[in-house]
């Protein structure tokens, strides 16, 4: 059951990491990459504040993914319970 969930969550996390500028210049918060532009003036400047901002973005992405996974899990549990109730009703009618 959880194999399907991991297929959904992994691409989303990968996409967020690509958007955060992680691949642009070696490591997050190290400044603007070769392509120009970036995640704003703090991220472009690099240094400790850039690294801190990158860490906050990564934490936000992690928390968002965790929240979405939790919601998906609850939805699947609810659907499973509903299906079991329907099956019980069908079996009692026979």
Secondary structure, 3 states (H helix, E strand, C coil): CHHHHHHHHHHHHHHHHHHCCCCCCCCCCCCCCCCCCCCCHHHHHCHHHHHHHHHHHHHHHHHHHHHHHHHHHHHHHHHHHHHHHHHHHHHHHC
